[in-house]
Structure formats: structure tokens, C-alpha cells
């Protein structure tokens, strides 16, 4: 195995979630293809990342909002935090930990994310 390629994010409305991930978080759309009745394969990635996410509605045992703790790395958490807030995202305050600083937020379905800046000394 060489890398994590795709993480499935369970959502209720693929188009609403696509708007959130692309417009608010700034992810780039990699694919947006029909998959069947009322389903799209929507795959996105952070602007500087290699791992991608796909917005899924078809996994019965993955209800929207069940994914927690996916970490997005940034080199400047204060700048990124302010940029995301200016786009309307509600984030926690920035907190310090032994390994760096972080803030948390949720997508429209309640899936939990962590924005972190890892300390050079971690």
C-alpha cells in the first residue's frame, strides 16, 4: 500500500455538500459524474492535497454525520481560521496541544473535521 486515496463522507444532499466543500473549504472538484438514479460520484480534494473525499449517500451503515476526526493540515492556522470564518464557517477557537494547534468544525451534515498546524518541535 502506498497512500490513502479516497475517504467517503456520508451526506444527505450531495449538491449542498459539494458547495460547502468547494466554496467554503476551497476544495477542488476532481470528478462530478452521474452514477445512477439520483446519485453522483462527487470527488474533491484540498487544493494542496493528494488524498480525496467522495460525498456518498449510498452506504446504509454510514449515516450522514457519522464521520469524525478527519484532520486537515495547514501551515498557518490563524490565517486559515480567519479565512474560513470569513466564508461563514463556524469553527471552535484555536487550541494548543503538545503537537501543535487546532480548531474543529462540522460540515452541514455534522461530519467532524479538525484543522491543525503541527508544531515544528512535535
C-alpha positions as CSV (number, residue, x, y, z in Angstrom):
1,X,0.0,0.0,0.0
2,X,1.3,3.4,-0.8
3,X,-1.3,6.0,0.3
4,X,-4.8,6.8,1.4
5,X,-6.7,7.7,-1.8
6,X,-10.3,8.3,-1.0
7,X,-12.3,8.9,2.2
8,X,-16.1,8.5,1.9
9,X,-18.0,11.3,3.6
10,X,-21.7,10.4,4.2
11,X,-24.1,13.3,3.3
12,X,-27.8,13.9,2.9
13,X,-27.6,16.2,-0.1
14,X,-24.6,15.8,-2.5
15,X,-25.1,19.2,-4.2
16,X,-25.3,21.1,-1.0
17,X,-22.2,19.3,0.3
18,X,-20.4,19.9,-2.9
19,X,-21.0,23.7,-2.5
20,X,-19.8,23.6,1.1
21,X,-16.6,21.6,0.4
22,X,-15.7,23.7,-2.8
23,X,-16.9,27.2,-1.8
24,X,-16.4,27.3,1.9
25,X,-13.4,24.9,2.4
26,X,-11.9,25.7,-1.0
27,X,-11.6,22.0,-2.1
28,X,-11.2,21.5,-5.9
29,X,-13.7,19.3,-7.7
30,X,-11.9,16.3,-9.1
31,X,-14.9,14.4,-10.5
32,X,-18.7,15.0,-10.7
33,X,-20.2,12.2,-12.8
34,X,-23.6,10.5,-12.8
35,X,-23.6,7.2,-11.0
36,X,-27.3,6.1,-11.3
37,X,-30.7,7.4,-10.4
38,X,-30.3,10.4,-8.1
39,X,-26.6,9.7,-7.4
40,X,-23.4,11.4,-8.5
41,X,-19.8,10.5,-8.0
42,X,-18.5,13.7,-6.5
43,X,-14.8,13.6,-5.6
44,X,-13.0,16.6,-4.1
45,X,-9.5,17.3,-2.7
46,X,-7.9,20.1,-0.7
47,X,-6.1,22.5,-3.0
48,X,-2.6,21.1,-2.0
49,X,-3.6,17.6,-1.0
50,X,-3.3,14.2,-2.7
51,X,-6.0,12.3,-0.6
52,X,-9.5,12.9,-1.8
53,X,-13.0,12.7,-0.4
54,X,-16.2,11.5,-2.1
55,X,-19.6,12.6,-1.0
56,X,-21.7,9.5,-0.5
57,X,-25.4,8.8,0.1
58,X,-25.5,5.1,-0.7
59,X,-23.8,3.4,2.3
60,X,-26.7,2.2,4.6
61,X,-24.4,1.7,7.6
62,X,-22.8,5.1,7.2
63,X,-25.4,7.7,8.2
64,X,-24.7,11.4,7.4
65,X,-22.7,12.9,10.3
66,X,-21.1,9.7,11.5
67,X,-17.5,10.6,10.4
68,X,-15.4,12.4,13.0
69,X,-11.8,13.4,13.4
70,X,-10.6,13.8,9.8
71,X,-7.6,16.2,10.0
72,X,-6.7,18.9,7.6
73,X,-3.1,20.2,7.9
74,X,-2.3,23.9,7.4
75,X,1.0,25.8,7.7
76,X,-0.8,28.9,9.2
77,X,-3.8,28.0,11.4
78,X,-4.6,31.6,12.3
79,X,-4.8,32.7,8.7
80,X,-6.8,29.7,7.6
81,X,-9.1,30.0,10.6
82,X,-9.9,33.6,9.7
83,X,-10.3,32.8,6.0
84,X,-12.8,30.0,6.8
85,X,-14.7,32.2,9.3
86,X,-15.0,35.0,6.7
87,X,-16.7,32.4,4.4
88,X,-19.3,31.7,7.1
89,X,-17.8,28.6,8.7
90,X,-18.4,28.1,12.4
91,X,-15.1,26.8,13.9
92,X,-14.1,26.3,17.5
93,X,-11.5,28.7,18.9
94,X,-7.9,27.7,18.2
95,X,-6.5,25.5,21.0
96,X,-2.9,24.5,21.8
97,X,-1.8,20.9,22.3
98,X,1.6,19.2,22.7
99,X,1.8,18.6,19.0
100,X,0.6,22.0,17.8
101,X,-2.6,24.0,17.5
102,X,-6.0,23.0,16.2
103,X,-9.6,24.0,15.7
104,X,-12.7,21.9,15.0
105,X,-15.7,22.3,12.8
106,X,-18.5,20.3,11.2
107,X,-19.9,20.1,7.6
108,X,-23.6,20.7,7.0
109,X,-24.4,17.1,8.0
110,X,-22.4,17.0,11.2
111,X,-19.3,15.2,10.0
112,X,-16.5,16.4,12.2
113,X,-13.2,17.9,11.0
114,X,-10.0,19.1,12.6
115,X,-7.9,22.0,11.2
116,X,-4.4,21.7,12.6
117,X,-1.0,23.2,12.4
118,X,1.7,20.8,13.6
119,X,4.4,22.3,15.7
120,X,8.0,22.1,14.3
121,X,9.0,20.6,17.7
122,X,6.3,17.9,17.8
